[in-house]
Amino acid sequence: MKAVKRAIHPLVHETLQPVVDDTVRLTILCGAQTKPHTDSFRGNTPNMMFIRGTKESKAHPGHLAYDLFPKFKTSVVRLDGKLCVPHGCSHNSNEIRCIGTHPKDPTKPCYCTFHKAALDHMMTYGDLNYAIVGWTKDKGVDIVNDEGEVCICRPPLAFNSLSWTQVLEDAKGNPVTKPKKRIICLQEENK
């Protein structure tokens, strides 16, 4: 772990360096060739990957297949004509969880669960410049801004809040297009 920390330290933004010990996570995989998956957003800190290749080994060193769409917790998508924020995906239960418009009050959000196949039916709407943590009935949508210095959120948690209507307006102001190639394969060695 210390060797990894030394290797990535020059690449880490200066505001992250004081908290590297509390935030760095190391996963070692040998020969993994993943199915396409999405990042359900575990924070706005950078991710790094190193695939070790050797001239002596003829074995495939592995790769990470990554689905570029949707952007979980940081985008609004259109699904069957309704707007929602992709919030989580479980490959075990084949479910995708979204925050969408409450059917009885369009100014409020609610959680919606769909079959994982709904990912292929989602259409882009807009990106957000913050991440949505969740929502509460009394405050609205809890967000984490992607501004300022890095910090670690510890209990008791207190987040900034926005109305559901404001979230939809923010996304509308930042329209995006669906990537032509959704699945990318990260497999470059020794980088």
N, C-alpha and C positions, 0 to 999 in steps of 0.2 A: 504494500500500500504506500509506503514511503517513497519507493522508486517511482510509482505512478504519479504521486503528488509532485515530486521533483520534475518529472517530465512535462506535466501539464501546467505547472505554475506560471511559466512565461506566457502561456496562451490565455490565461484566465484574466478577465477584466479586473482592474485594481480594486474596485469596490467589492469584488467577490473574494479576494485573497484572504481577508481576515476570517472568513467563515468557511473556508475550504475544508478544514478538519471536521466541521459539523455537517457538511452537505455532500462531500464526495462519496460516491457509491461506485464500487468496482464489481463488475460481473465478468467472469472468465467463461468463455464458451469455446469448445473445441469442435471444429468442423460443422458447426450449426448452419443449416440452410433454412431459414425461417420462411413460413408462409407470410404473405403480405399482412401487415398489421398497421394500426394507427397509433399515434402517440396521444394518450388521453390527458396530457398536460399535467405533469407533476411539478410544475414550476417554470419560471421563465429563465432559468439558468441554462447555459449551453451544455449540450451533450457532446461527448467525444467518443470515437470508436477507433480501435487499432486492430487491424487484421494482420497477424504475423504470417509472412510467407517465407518459405525457405527454398533454396535451389535444390536441396537434397531430397525433399519430399515431393512425390508426385501426387499426393492426396490433395483434394480440393480443400483449401483452408476454411471455406464457409462464406456466408454472406448474410446480410440483413435486408430483407425485402420490406419496403416501407411504402405505405399508402399515403399519398399527399393530400387526399381529400376524404372526409372533411377535416377541418381544423377544430378539434375538440376544445370546448370552453372558450374559444377565442373567435368564433364566427357564428353568423346566423345563416341558416339554409332554408330552402323552401322544400317542403315535403307534402305531396298531395295538396298543393295550393295553400298550405299553412306554413307560417314562419316558426322556426324553433332553433334552439342552440343545442348542437350535439354535446352531450355532457359525459357520457361514458359508454364503453362497449365491453361486453363480456363474450369471449369466444367460447367459454364453457357452457353458458346458458343460451348462446346464440341470440342475445338481446342487445339492443342499443337503447340507451336512456337519453332523453332529450328534455329540455325545458321549453315548453311551448305556451301558447296563449290559453288561458283558462276558458273553457267553453261557456261559462255563465257570466264572466266578466272579462272583456277583452283588454282591460287595463292591467290585469294581473296575470302572473305566470302560474304554471303547474307542471309537474313531472309527467312525462308520457313515455311509455315503453313500447318499442317496436321490435319485430324480428330483425335480426342482423342484416337480412337481405334488403332492408330499407336503405342501407348505405348506398346501394346502386341506384336508387330512385331520387336521392337528394340532389337538388339543384342549388347552385351558389346564389347568395343574396348579397352578403357583405361581411367584411372582417371587422373585428373590434380591436381597439388599441389597449385593451385590458382583458383580463380573464375573469370568467364568471365562476365564483365558488359555489353558489347555490342561491336559494331565495327563502325569504321568511314572509309570513303573512302580514306582519305589521310594518316591516321596513322596506320590502321590495327585493330587488336583486342585489346580492352581495358580490362585490368585485374586488379584484386585486389590480391596482394600476401597474403598468409597465413603465413607470417613471421613477426618477430619483435613485437613491442608493439602494443596494441590495440589503434585504433584511430577512431574518428567519421569523416566521409567524409561530408564536407559541401561545398556548392557552393562558388566560382567557382570550379567545380570538375576538377581535373587533375589526370589522371590514367597513369600507365605504359602501354606500348603497345607492342604487339608481332605480328609477321606476322602469317597469317593463317597456312602457312606451318609449322611454329615453334610449333603452338598449336597441330597440328596433330602429329608431331614428339614427343612432350612431352607425349602425350597420348599413343603413340605406345611404349614408353619406360616404361610405367607403366600399363601393361595389367591386366585385372581383369576378373573374371568369374561372370556370372549372378547368383544371389542368388537362391538357390533351393526353398526356401520359401520366396516369395516376400512380402506377406502381413503379418505383425505382429500386434498383438493387445496389446496395452499398457493398462493394467487394474489392475495392482497390487495396492492395497489400502494402504494408510498411509505410503507411501514411497516417 
